[in-house]
Amino acid sequence: MPDPQRLLNTVRRAAAEFRATPGRRGHLVELADADEVLAAGDLHGNFDNFRKLIALADLGKQPRRHLVLQEVVHGDRRYPGGGDTSHRCLDLLAALKCQYPRQVHFLLGNHELAQRTGRAIAKNDEDLNRLFLEGVLHAYGDRADDVLAAYWEMLDAVPLAVRTANRVFLCHSLPPPRALDAFDPAVLQRDRFDEADLAPGGAVRGLLWGRDTTADNAAAFLGKVDADLLITGHVPCDHGFEVANPRQLILDSLGSPAACCLFPTDRPLTIDDLAARVRLL
């Protein structure tokens, strides 16, 4: 494990770098200096797949390539005696953002939102929030509260969405139809969110939790956010990815196969173009 004080410095610096990302307006990042994007799906504590994505991105040798990651907390890997190890992915994310502040982006997911706000989330009858906290305590002992505070500072700073110059919109999910009519895309450009935005029925929560991937819902959402194509995570995919409808590609980077998509940003694309650029880790 990294030295707690060194980790605190890294995570706090990463939070500042997320807020200072070029092209950022509120919680939306407009990519203007990218030739291509490597987009990933949910990772949920899979440290090995995270490292494979970093190697594939090769950001040091590809200065105009950007890496878009999402949902790293709440996995099924445990420390001896209990506790979720997925916080290590937050540690790696922070270090990566500090190393490549212009090129690395992380999209807030529903699991990060649940952990940050303390709203219950479970899988297989396990309290995922509790397991995450136990993992941080296992790793950092009496500095755990300080590390958690730094994590929250970073999660408050990460964007909700990225939009490319060729009108591809990347976010964790999209609001369900019952919430989409009331969804105001201006929420993406807010620097801070109200409690109502994050609570059930709120705009941010709806954006992160929705699972309606029908063509009509995706098209209506894209009309609201002024984009042509949508890349999301959130939905598990048996083959690592799924073309959900003529406008939406879903990526899942958790298991095996795990998928990502490396696509250009300097030309118009179709959903078939995106699907053809999916890579399996």
PAZAPA-4460 file (N, C-alpha, C; in steps of 0.05 Angstrom, whole numbers, plus 32768, in hexadecimal, padded with zeros to 4 digits):
% residues 281
    n_x    n_y    n_z   ca_x   ca_y   ca_z    c_x    c_y    c_z   seq   type   mol
   8011   7FE8   8000   8000   8000   8000   8012   8019   8000     1      M     A
   8009   802E   7FF3   8018   8047   7FF3   8018   8053   800F     2      P     A
   802C   8063   8015   802D   8072   802E   8015   8084   8030     3      D     A
   8006   8083   8046   7FED   8092   8048   7FF0   80B0   8042     4      P     A
   8005   80BD   804C   8009   80D9   8047   800E   80DF   802A     5      Q     A
   801E   80CE   801E   8023   80D1   8001   800A   80CD   7FF1     6      R     A
   7FFA   80B9   7FF9   7FE0   80B5   7FEB   7FCE   80CD   7FEE     7      L     A
   7FCC   80D8   8006   7FBB   80EF   800B   7FC3   8106   7FF8     8      L     A
   7FDD   810B   7FF6   7FE7   8120   7FE4   7FDF   811B   7FC7     9      N     A
   7FE1   8101   7FBF   7FDA   80FA   7FA3   7FBC   80FD   7F9E    10      T     A
   7FAB   80F3   7FB0   7F8E   80F5   7FAB   7F85   8112   7FAC    11      V     A
   7F8F   8122   7FBE   7F87   813E   7FBF   7F90   814D   7FA6    12      R     A
   7FA8   8147   7F9C   7FB2   8153   7F84   7FA0   814A   7F6C    13      R     A
   7F99   8131   7F6C   7F88   8127   7F56   7F6D   8135   7F56    14      A     A
   7F61   813A   7F6D   7F48   8149   7F6F   7F4B   8164   7F62    15      A     A
   7F61   8172   7F68   7F66   818C   7F5C   7F6A   818A   7F3D    16      A     A
   7F77   8175   7F34   7F7B   8171   7F18   7F61   816B   7F09    17      E     A
   7F4F   815C   7F16   7F35   8157   7F0A   7F26   8171   7F06    18      F     A
   7F27   8182   7F1A   7F19   819C   7F17   7F26   81AE   7F03    19      R     A
   7F3F   81AB   7EFE   7F4E   81BC   7EEB   7F50   81B0   7ECF    20      A     A
   7F42   819A   7ECA   7F44   818D   7EB0   7F3D   81A0   7E9A    21      T     A
   7F4D   81A3   7E85   7F46   81B5   7E6F   7F2C   81AD   7E62    22      P     A
   7F1C   81C0   7E5B   7F02   81BB   7E4F   7EEC   81B5   7E62    23      G     A
   7EF1   81B7   7E7C   7EDD   81B0   7E90   7ECB   81C8   7E95    24      R     A
   7EB1   81C2   7E95   7E9C   81D5   7E9E   7E8B   81C7   7EB2    25      R     A
   7E8D   81CF   7ECB   7E7E   81C1   7EE0   7E87   81A4   7EE1    26      G     A
   7E75   8191   7EDC   7E7C   8175   7EDD   7E7B   8168   7EC1    27      H     A
   7E7F   8179   7EAD   7E80   816F   7E91   7E9B   8177   7E85    28      L     A
   7EA9   8164   7E78   7EC2   816A   7E6B   7EBE   8169   7E4D    29      V     A
   7EC5   817F   7E3F   7EC4   8180   7E22   7EE0   817C   7E18    30      E     A
   7EE4   8165   7E0A   7EFF   815F   7E00   7F04   816E   7DE6    31      L     A
   7F18   817F   7DE6   7F1E   818E   7DCE   7F3A   8188   7DC3    32      A     A
   7F4B   817C   7DD3   7F66   8177   7DCA   7F6D   815A   7DC7    33      D     A
   7F59   8149   7DC3   7F5D   812C   7DC2   7F5A   8123   7DA5    34      A     A
   7F6C   8111   7D9C   7F6A   8104   7D82   7F5A   80EA   7D85    35      D     A
   7F5C   80DE   7D9C   7F4D   80C5   7DA1   7F49   80C1   7DBE    36      E     A
   7F35   80B0   7DC4   7F2E   80AA   7DE0   7F2D   808C   7DE4    37      V     A
   7F38   8083   7DFA   7F35   8067   7E03   7F21   8068   7E19    38      L     A
   7F09   805D   7E14   7EF4   805D   7E28   7EF1   8041   7E34    39      A     A
   7EEE   8041   7E4F   7EEB   8027   7E5D   7ECF   8026   7E6B    40      A     A
   7EC7   800F   7E72   7EAF   800B   7E81   7EB5   8007   7E9F    41      G     A
   7EA2   7FFC   7EAD   7EA4   7FF8   7ECA   7EBC   7FE5   7ED0    42      D     A
   7ECB   7FEC   7EE5   7EE2   7FDC   7EEE   7EDD   7FCE   7F09    43      L     A
   7ECF   7FDB   7F1B   7EC7   7FCE   7F34   7EDE   7FBF   7F42    44      H     A
   7EF4   7FCE   7F46   7F0A   7FC2   7F56   7F1C   7FB0   7F47    45      G     A
   7F18   7FAC   7F2C   7F29   7F9A   7F1D   7F43   7FA8   7F17    46      N     A
   7F56   7FA6   7F29   7F70   7FB4   7F27   7F7F   7FAA   7F0E    47      F     A
   7F7D   7F91   7F07   7F8C   7F86   7EF0   7F82   7F92   7ED6    48      D     A
   7F67   7F93   7ED3   7F5D   7F9F   7EBB   7F63   7FBD   7EB9    49      N     A
   7F63   7FCA   7ED0   7F6B   7FE7   7ED1   7F87   7FEA   7EC6    50      F     A
   7F99   7FDA   7ECE   7FB5   7FDB   7EC5   7FB7   7FD5   7EA7    51      R     A
   7FA7   7FC2   7E9D   7FA6   7FBC   7E81   7F9D   7FD5   7E71    52      K     A
   7F89   7FE3   7E7B   7F80   7FFB   7E6D   7F95   8010   7E6C    53      L     A
   7FA4   8014   7E82   7FB9   8027   7E83   7FCE   8020   7E6E    54      I     A
   7FD5   8007   7E6C   7FE9   7FFE   7E59   7FE0   8003   7E3C    55      A     A
   7FC6   7FFC   7E37   7FBB   8000   7E1D   7FBA   801E   7E15    56      L     A
   7FB3   802E   7E28   7FB1   804B   7E23   7FCC   8057   7E1B    57      A     A
   7FE1   804E   7E29   7FFD   8057   7E22   7FFE   8075   7E20    58      D     A
   7FF4   8083   7E35   7FF0   80A0   7E33   800A   80AF   7E30    59      L     A
   8020   80A4   7E3B   8039   80B2   7E39   8043   80B5   7E1D    60      G     A
   803D   80A1   7E0D   8045   80A1   7DF1   802F   80AB   7DDE    61      K     A
   8018   80AF   7DE9   8001   80B8   7DD9   7FF5   80D2   7DE6    62      Q     A
   8002   80E8   7DE3   7FFA   8100   7DF1   7FDF   810C   7DE9    63      P     A
   7FD4   8103   7DD2   7FBA   810D   7DCA   7FA4   80F7   7DCD    64      R     A
   7FAB   80E2   7DDC   7F97   80CE   7DE3   7F8E   80D3   7DFF    65      R     A
   7F73   80D0   7E04   7F68   80D4   7E1E   7F5C   80BA   7E28    66      H     A
   7F5D   80B5   7E41   7F53   809D   7E4E   7F3B   80A5   7E60    67      L     A
   7F24   8098   7E5B   7F0C   809E   7E6A   7F04   8084   7E79    68      V     A
   7F05   8086   7E94   7F00   806F   7EA6   7EE5   8074   7EB5    69      L     A
   7EDB   805F   7EC1   7EC3   8062   7ED1   7EC0   804B   7EE5    70      Q     A
   7EB2   8051   7EFA   7EA9   803E   7F0F   7EBF   802A   7F17    71      E     A
   7ECF   8031   7F2B   7EE4   8020   7F34   7EDF   8013   7F4F    72      V     A
   7ECD   801E   7F60   7EC9   8014   7F7B   7EB6   7FFC   7F7B    73      V     A
   7EB6   7FEE   7F92   7EA4   7FD8   7F98   7EA9   7FC0   7F86    74      H     A
   7EBD   7FB0   7F8D   7EC3   7F98   7F7F   7EBF   7F7F   7F91    75      G     A
   7EC8   7F68   7F86   7EC4   7F50   7F95   7EDE   7F45   7FA0    76      D     A
   7EF4   7F55   7F9F   7F0D   7F4D   7FAB   7F10   7F57   7FC7    77      R     A
   7F19   7F46   7FD9   7F19   7F4C   7FF5   7F35   7F49   8001    78      R     A
   7F3A   7F59   8016   7F52   7F55   8027   7F4D   7F3C   8038    79      Y     A
   7F63   7F30   8041   7F60   7F1A   8055   7F51   7F25   806D    80      P     A
   7F3C   7F18   8074   7F2C   7F21   808B   7F16   7F33   8083    81      G     A
   7F14   7F3B   806A   7EFE   7F4C   8061   7F07   7F67   8058    82      G     A
   7EF5   7F76   804C   7EFB   7F90   8042   7F01   7F90   8024    83      G     A
   7EF4   7FA2   8016   7EF6   7FA4   7FF8   7F10   7FB2   7FF1    84      D     A
   7F1E   7FA7   7FDD   7F38   7FB2   7FD4   7F34   7FC7   7FBE    85      T     A
   7F1C   7FCD   7FB6   7F18   7FDF   7F9F   7F22   7FFB   7FA3    86      S     A
   7F26   8004   7FBC   7F31   801F   7FC0   7F4C   8022   7FB3    87      H     A
   7F5A   800B   7FAE   7F74   800D   7FA1   7F71   8018   7F84    88      R     A
   7F5A   8014   7F78   7F55   8020   7F5E   7F52   803E   7F5F    89      C     A
   7F47   8048   7F75   7F46   8065   7F79   7F63   8070   7F7D    90      L     A
   7F73   8061   7F8B   7F8F   8069   7F8F   7F9D   806B   7F73    91      D     A
   7F9A   8056   7F63   7FA6   8056   7F49   7F9B   806C   7F37    92      L     A
   7F81   8070   7F38   7F74   8086   7F29   7F81   80A1   7F30    93      L     A
   7F84   80A6   7F49   7F8F   80C0   7F52   7FAC   80C3   7F47    94      A     A
   7FBC   80AE   7F49   7FD7   80B0   7F3F   7FD8   80B5   7F21    95      A     A
   7FC6   80A7   7F13   7FC5   80AA   7EF6   7FBC   80C6   7EEE    96      L     A
   7FA9   80D1   7EFC   7FA0   80EC   7EF6   7FB6   8100   7EFB    97      K     A
   7FC6   80FC   7F10   7FDC   810E   7F15   7FF2   810C   7F00    98      C     A
   7FF6   80F3   7EF5   800A   80EF   7EE1   8002   80FA   7EC6    99      Q     A
   7FE8   80F7   7EBF   7FDE   8100   7EA5   7FC5   8111   7EAA   100      Y     A
   7FC8   8129   7EB5   7FB0   8138   7EBD   7F9E   8140   7EA6   101      P     A
   7FA9   8145   7E8F   7F9A   814D   7E78   7F8B   8136   7E6A   102      R     A
   7F96   811E   7E6D   7F8D   8107   7E5C   7F7B   80F4   7E6B   103      Q     A
   7F7A   80F4   7E85   7F6C   80E0   7E95   7F52   80ED   7E9F   104      V     A
   7F3C   80DE   7E9B   7F21   80E7   7EA5   7F14   80CF   7EB2   105      H     A
   7F05   80D5   7EC7   7EF6   80C1   7ED6   7ED9   80CA   7ED9   106      F     A
   7EC7   80B9   7ED1   7EAA   80BF   7ED2   7E9E   80B4   7EEB   107      L     A
   7E91   80C4   7EFB   7E83   80BB   7F13   7E6F   80A6   7F0C   108      L     A
   7E6E   8090   7F1C   7E5B   807B   7F18   7E48   8079   7F30   109      G     A
   7E34   8068   7F2D   7E20   8066   7F43   7E2C   805A   7F5C   110      N     A
   7E40   8049   7F59   7E4C   803D   7F71   7E5D   8052   7F80   111      H     A
   7E6C   8063   7F72   7E7A   8078   7F7F   7E67   808C   7F8D   112      E     A
   7E51   8091   7F7F   7E3D   80A3   7F8B   7E31   8097   7FA5   113      L     A
   7E2B   807D   7FA4   7E20   8070   7FBC   7E34   8070   7FD3   114      A     A
   7E4D   806B   7FCD   7E62   806B   7FE2   7E66   8087   7FED   115      Q     A
   7E66   809B   7FDB   7E6B   80B6   7FE3   7E54   80C1   7FF4   116      R     A
   7E3C   80BA   7FEE   7E25   80C5   7FFC   7E1B   80B3   8013   117      T     A
   7E27   809B   8015   7E1F   8089   802A   7E04   807C   8026   118      G     A
   7DFA   807C   800E   7DE0   806F   8008   7DE5   8051   8002   119      R     A
   7DD5   8040   800E   7DDA   8024   800E   7DDC   8019   7FF1   120      A     A
   7DEF   8007   7FED   7DF1   7FF9   7FD4   7DFC   7FDD   7FDA   121      I     A
   7DF0   7FC9   7FCF   7DF7   7FAD   7FD7   7DF8   7F9C   7FBE   122      A     A
   7E06   7F85   7FC1   7E08   7F71   7FAC   7E0C   7F56   7FBA   123      K     A
   7DFC   7F43   7FB3   7DFE   7F28   7FBF   7DFC   7F2B   7FDE   124      N     A
   7DEA   7F3C   7FE7   7DE4   7F40   8003   7DFC   7F4B   8012   125      D     A
   7E0F   7F57   8005   7E26   7F64   8012   7E23   7F82   8011   126      E     A
   7E29   7F8F   8027   7E29   7FAC   8028   7E42   7FB7   801C   127      D     A
   7E41   7FC0   8003   7E59   7FC8   7FF5   7E66   7FE1   8001   128      L     A
   7E56   7FF4   800B   7E62   800B   8018   7E72   8003   8031   129      N     A
   7E67   7FF1   8041   7E76   7FE9   8059   7E90   7FDA   8052   130      R     A
   7E8F   7FC9   803D   7EA7   7FBA   8035   7EBC   7FCD   802B   131      L     A
   7EB4   7FE2   801D   7EC7   7FF6   8013   7ED5   8004   802A   132      F     A
   7EC5   800D   803E   7ED1   801A   8055   7EE3   8007   8065   133      L     A
   7EDC   7FEE   8067   7EED   7FDB   8075   7F08   7FD7   8066   134      E     A
   7F07   7FD8   804B   7F1F   7FD5   803B   7F32   7FED   803F   135      G     A
   7F27   8005   8040   7F38   801C   8045   7F44   801B   8061   136      V     A
   7F34   8013   8075   7F3E   8010   8090   7F55   7FFB   8091   137      L     A
   7F51   7FE5   8083   7F65   7FD0   8083   7F7F   7FDB   8077   138      H     A
   7F7D   7FEB   8062   7F95   7FF4   8054   7FA3   800B   8062   139      A     A
   7F94   801D   806F   7F9F   8036   8078   7F9C   803B   8096   140      Y     A
   7F90   8029   80A4   7F8F   802A   80C1   7F85   8044   80CC   141      G     A
   7F95   8051   80DD   7F8C   8069   80EB   7F8C   8081   80D8   142      D     A
   7F95   807E   80BF   7F93   8094   80AC   7F7B   8090   8099   143      R     A
   7F6B   807C   809F   7F54   8075   808D   7F41   808C   8089   144      A     A
   7F3A   809A   809F   7F27   80B1   809D   7F32   80C7   808B   145      D     A
   7F4C   80CC   808D   7F59   80E0   807C   7F58   80D8   805F   146      D     A
   7F5E   80BE   805A   7F5D   80B4   803F   7F41   80B6   8033   147      V     A
   7F2D   80AE   8043   7F11   80B0   803A   7F0A   80CC   8033   148      L     A
   7F12   80DF   8043   7F0B   80FB   803E   7F18   8104   8023   149      A     A
   7F30   80FB   801E   7F3D   8101   8005   7F2F   80F4   7FED   150      A     A
   7F26   80DB   7FF0   7F17   80CE   7FDC   7EFD   80DE   7FD5   151      Y     A
   7EEF   80E7   7FEA   7ED6   80F6   7FE6   7EDC   8110   7FD7   152      W     A
   7EF2   811D   7FDE   7EFA   8135   7FD0   7EFE   8130   7FB2   153      E     A
   7F0B   8119   7FAC   7F10   8113   7F90   7EF6   810B   7F82   154      M     A
   7EE5   80FC   7F8F   7ECC   80F4   7F82   7EB9   810C   7F7D   155      L     A
   7EBB   811F   7F8F   7EAB   8138   7F8B   7EB5   8147   7F72   156      D     A
   7ECE   8142   7F6B   7EDA   8152   7F55   7ED8   8145   7F3A   157      A     A
   7ED4   812A   7F39   7ED4   811D   7F1F   7EBC   8124   7F0F   158      V     A
   7EBE   8124   7EF4   7EA7   812C   7EE3   7E92   8116   7EE2   159      P     A
   7E7B   811F   7ED8   7E65   810C   7ED2   7E66   8102   7EB5   160      L     A
   7E71   8112   7EA3   7E70   810C   7E87   7E87   8119   7E78   161      A     A
   7E8D   810D   7E61   7EA1   8117   7E4E   7E93   8118   7E33   162      V     A
   7E97   812E   7E24   7E8C   8130   7E09   7EA4   8136   7DF6   163      R     A
   7EA6   8126   7DE1   7EBC   812A   7DCE   7EB4   813D   7DB8   164      T     A
   7EC8   8146   7DA9   7EC4   8159   7D93   7EB2   814D   7D7D   165      A     A
   7EB2   8133   7D7A   7EA1   8126   7D66   7E87   811C   7D71   166      N     A
   7E7F   8128   7D88   7E64   8124   7D93   7E5E   8108   7D9E   167      R     A
   7E73   80FC   7DA9   7E6F   80E4   7DB9   7E6D   80EC   7DD7   168      V     A
   7E59   80E3   7DE4   7E54   80EA   7E00   7E59   80D2   7E11   169      F     A
   7E6A   80D5   7E26   7E71   80BF   7E38   7E68   80C6   7E54   170      L     A
   7E58   80B4   7E5F   7E4F   80B6   7E7B   7E49   809B   7E85   171      C     A
   7E44   8098   7E9F   7E40   807E   7EAB   7E26   8070   7EA2   172      H     A
   7E11   8080   7EA0   7DF7   8075   7E97   7DE6   808C   7E8D   173      S     A
   7DCC   8089   7E8C   7DBA   809E   7E83   7DA0   809C   7E92   174      L     A
   7D92   80B2   7E95   7D7A   80B2   7EA6   7D65   80A0   7E99   175      P     A
   7D54   8094   7EAA   7D3D   8084   7EA0   7D28   8096   7E94   176      P     A
   7D17   808B   7E83   7D03   809C   7E76   7CF2   80AD   7E89   177      P     A
   7CEB   80A3   7EA0   7CDA   80B2   7EB2   7CE8   80CA   7EBD   178      R     A
   7D03   80CA   7EBD   7D13   80E1   7EC7   7D1E   80F2   7EB1   179      A     A
   7D1E   80E8   7E98   7D2C   80F6   7E83   7D1E   8110   7E7B   180      L     A
   7D04   8110   7E7C   7CF6   8129   7E75   7CFE   8140   7E86   181      D     A
   7D03   813A   7EA0   7D0A   814F   7EB3   7D28   8154   7EB5   182      A     A
   7D38   8143   7EA7   7D55   8145   7EA9   7D5E   815F   7E9B   183      F     A
   7D6C   816F   7EAA   7D77   8188   7E9F   7D95   8185   7E9C   184      D     A
   7D9F   8184   7E83   7DBC   8180   7E7F   7DCD   8196   7E8B   185      P     A
   7DC1   81AC   7E93   7DD1   81C1   7EA1   7DDD   81B7   7EBB   186      A     A
   7DD1   81A1   7EC6   7DDD   8196   7EDF   7DF9   818D   7EDA   187      V     A
   7E00   8185   7EC2   7E1B   817C   7EBC   7E30   8193   7EBF   188      L     A
   7E27   81AB   7EBC   7E39   81C2   7EBD   7E3A   81D0   7ED8   189      Q     A
   7E2E   81C3   7EEC   7E30   81CE   7F07   7E4A   81C6   7F14   190      R     A
   7E56   81D9   7F23   7E6E   81D3   7F32   7E68   81C2   7F4A   191      D     A
   7E51   81C7   7F57   7E4A   81B8   7F6F   7E2D   81AE   7F6C   192      R     A
   7E27   8198   7F79   7E0C   818D   7F78   7DFE   8191   7F92   193      F     A
   7DE3   8195   7F91   7DD3   8195   7FA9   7DCD   8178   7FB1   194      D     A
   7DC5   8175   7FCA   7DBE   815B   7FD4   7DA8   814F   7FC4   195      E     A
   7D95   8160   7FBB   7D7F   8156   7FAA   7D88   814A   7F90   196      A     A
   7D9E   8154   7F85   7DA9   8149   7F6C   7DB3   812D   7F6F   197      D     A
   7DBD   8126   7F87   7DCA   810D   7F8D   7DB7   80F8   7F98   198      L     A
   7DA0   8101   7FA2   7D8D   80EF   7FAF   7D7B   80E1   7F9A   199      A     A
   7D6D   80CC   7FA2   7D5A   80BF   7F90   7D47   80D4   7F84   200      P     A
   7D44   80D3   7F6A   7D34   80E6   7F5C   7D43   80FE   7F52   201      G     A
   7D5C   8101   7F5B   7D6D   8117   7F52   7D7A   8113   7F37   202      G     A
   7D83   8128   7F2B   7D8D   8127   7F0F   7DA7   8116   7F0E   203      A     A
   7DB9   811A   7F21   7DD2   810B   7F20   7DCD   80EE   7F25   204      V     A
   7DBD   80E8   7F39   7DB8   80CB   7F3F   7DAA   80BE   7F27   205      R     A
   7D98   80CB   7F1A   7D8B   80C0   7F03   7D9E   80BA   7EEC   206      G     A
   7DB1   80CD   7EE9   7DC5   80CA   7ED4   7DD7   80B1   7ED8   207      L     A
   7DDC   80AA   7EF1   7DEE   8095   7EF8   7DE1   807A   7EFC   208      L     A
   7DC7   8079   7F00   7DB9   8060   7F07   7DA7   8055   7EF2   209      W     A
   7DA0   8065   7EDD   7D8D   805B   7ECA   7D97   8044   7EB9   210      G     A
   7D85   8032   7EB2   7D8C   801A   7EA2   7D7B   8017   7E89   211      R     A
   7D6C   802B   7E81   7D5C   8029   7E69   7D6E   802F   7E51   212      D     A
   7D74   801B   7E41   7D86   801F   7E2A   7D77   801D   7E10   213      T     A
   7D5D   8022   7E10   7D4E   8021   7DF7   7D57   8038   7DE5   214      T     A
   7D52   8034   7DCB   7D5A   8047   7DB7   7D4D   8062   7DBC   215      A     A
   7D34   8063   7DC3   7D26   807C   7DC8   7D32   808B   7DDF   216      D     A
   7D38   807D   7DF5   7D43   808A   7E0C   7D5F   8095   7E07   217      N     A
   7D6F   8086   7DF9   7D8A   808F   7DF3   7D89   80A7   7DE0   218      A     A
   7D78   80A6   7DCC   7D76   80BD   7DBA   7D6C   80D6   7DC8   219      A     A
   7D59   80D3   7DDA   7D4E   80EA   7DE8   7D64   80F6   7DFA   220      A     A
   7D73   80E5   7E08   7D89   80EF   7E19   7D9E   80FD   7E08   221      F     A
   7DA6   80F1   7DF2   7DBB   80FE   7DE1   7DB1   8119   7DD7   222      L     A
   7D97   811B   7DD1   7D8D   8135   7DC9   7D90   814A   7DDF   223      G     A
   7D8D   8141   7DF8   7D8F   8154   7E0E   7DAC   815D   7E13   224      K     A
   7DBF   814A   7E0F   7DDB   8151   7E14   7DEB   8159   7DFB   225      V     A
   7DDD   815C   7DE5   7DE9   8166   7DCC   7E00   8154   7DC3   226      D     A
   7DFA   813B   7DBE   7E0E   8128   7DB4   7E00   8114   7DA2   227      A     A
   7E10   8105   7D93   7E06   80F2   7D80   7E08   80D5   7D89   228      D     A
   7E1C   80CE   7D98   7E21   80B2   7DA0   7E27   80B2   7DBE   229      L     A
   7E20   809C   7DCB   7E23   8099   7DE8   7E33   8081   7DEF   230      L     A
   7E46   8084   7E01   7E55   806E   7E0C   7E51   806E   7E2A   231      I     A
   7E47   8057   7E35   7E41   8055   7E52   7E4D   803B   7E5D   232      T     A
   7E4B   8038   7E77   7E51   801F   7E85   7E38   8016   7E92   233      G     A
   7E3A   800F   7EAC   7E24   800A   7EBE   7E16   7FEF   7EBA   234      H     A
   7E13   7FE6   7EA1   7E05   7FCD   7E9B   7E19   7FB7   7E96   235      V     A
   7E19   7FA1   7EA5   7E2B   7F8B   7E9F   7E27   7F7F   7E83   236      P     A
   7E3D   7F78   7E76   7E3B   7F6D   7E5B   7E4A   7F53   7E5A   237      C     A
   7E3D   7F3D   7E51   7E49   7F23   7E51   7E62   7F22   7E3F   238      D     A
   7E63   7F32   7E2A   7E79   7F32   7E17   7E8B   7F4B   7E1A   239      H     A
   7E87   7F5A   7E30   7E98   7F71   7E35   7E8D   7F8B   7E2A   240      G     A
   7E7B   7F89   7E16   7E6E   7FA1   7E0B   7E54   7F99   7DFE   241      F     A
   7E44   7FAD   7DF9   7E2A   7FA9   7DEB   7E22   7FC2   7DDC   242      E     A
   7E1A   7FBE   7DC3   7E0E   7FD4   7DB4   7DF1   7FD4   7DBC   243      V     A
   7DE9   7FE6   7DCE   7DCF   7FE5   7DDB   7DB9   7FEE   7DC8   244      A     A
   7DC0   8001   7DB7   7DAD   800C   7DA4   7DBD   801C   7D8F   245      N     A
   7DB1   8027   7D7A   7DC0   8034   7D65   7DD0   804C   7D6E   246      P     A
   7DCE   8055   7D87   7DDD   806C   7D90   7DEF   8067   7DA8   247      R     A
   7DED   804F   7DB4   7DFA   804A   7DCE   7E0B   8031   7DCF   248      Q     A
   7E24   8034   7DD8   7E36   801E   7DDD   7E3A   801C   7DFB   249      L     A
   7E37   8003   7E06   7E3C   7FFE   7E22   7E56   7FEF   7E25   250      I     A
   7E67   7FF8   7E37   7E81   7FEB   7E3C   7E82   7FDF   7E58   251      L     A
   7E8D   7FC8   7E5B   7E91   7FBB   7E75   7EAE   7FB1   7E76   252      D     A
   7EBD   7FBD   7E89   7EDA   7FB7   7E8B   7EE0   7FA6   7EA3   253      S     A
   7ECC   7F99   7EAF   7ED0   7F8C   7EC8   7EDB   7F70   7EC5   254      L     A
   7ECE   7F5F   7EB6   7ED4   7F43   7EB6   7EE6   7F3A   7E9F   255      G     A
   7EE0   7F23   7E94   7EEF   7F18   7E7E   7EDB   7F0A   7E6C   256      S     A
   7ED7   7F14   7E53   7EE5   7F2A   7E47   7EDD   7F45   7E53   257      P     A
   7EF0   7F57   7E53   7EEB   7F73   7E5A   7EF0   7F84   7E42   258      A     A
   7EE0   7F99   7E3E   7EE2   7FA9   7E26   7EE9   7FC6   7E2B   259      A     A
   7EF4   7FD2   7E17   7EF8   7FEF   7E16   7EF5   7FF7   7DF9   260      C     A
   7EF5   8011   7DF4   7EF1   801B   7DD9   7F05   8031   7DD3   261      C     A
   7F15   802E   7DBF   7F28   8042   7DB7   7F1E   804F   7D9D   262      L     A
   7F16   8068   7D9E   7F09   8074   7D87   7F14   8090   7D81   263      F     A
   7F14   8098   7D68   7F1E   80B2   7D60   7F09   80C8   7D67   264      P     A
   7F13   80E0   7D6B   7F01   80F7   7D71   7F02   810C   7D5C   265      T     A
   7F0F   8106   7D45   7F13   811B   7D31   7F01   8117   7D18   266      D     A
   7EED   8105   7D1A   7EDB   8100   7D04   7EC1   80F6   7D0E   267      R     A
   7EAB   80FA   7CFF   7E91   80EF   7D07   7E92   80D0   7D08   268      P     A
   7E84   80C5   7D1B   7E83   80A8   7D1F   7E66   809E   7D1F   269      L     A
   7E63   8084   7D19   7E4A   8077   7D1D   7E4D   8062   7D33   270      T     A
   7E37   8057   7D3C   7E38   8042   7D50   7E48   802A   7D47   271      I     A
   7E47   8025   7D2C   7E56   800F   7D22   7E74   8015   7D23   272      D     A
   7E7B   802E   7D1F   7E97   8036   7D22   7EA1   8031   7D3F   273      D     A
   7E91   8039   7D53   7E99   8034   7D6E   7E9B   8017   7D74   274      L     A
   7E88   8007   7D6B   7E89   7FEA   7D71   7EA2   7FDD   7D64   275      A     A
   7EA9   7FE7   7D4D   7EC0   7FDB   7D3F   7EDA   7FE2   7D4D   276      A     A
   7EDA   7FF6   7D5F   7EF2   7FFF   7D6D   7EF3   7FF5   7D8A   277      R     A
   7EE0   7FE3   7D91   7EE1   7FD6   7DAB   7EF9   7FC3   7DAC   278      V     A
   7F07   7FC3   7DC3   7F1D   7FB1   7DC7   7F18   7FA1   7DE1   279      R     A
   7F20   7F88   7DE1   7F1D   7F77   7DF8   7F38   7F75   7E07   280      L     A
   7F37   7F78   7E21   7F4F   7F77   7E31   7F58   7F5A   7E35   281      L     A
***
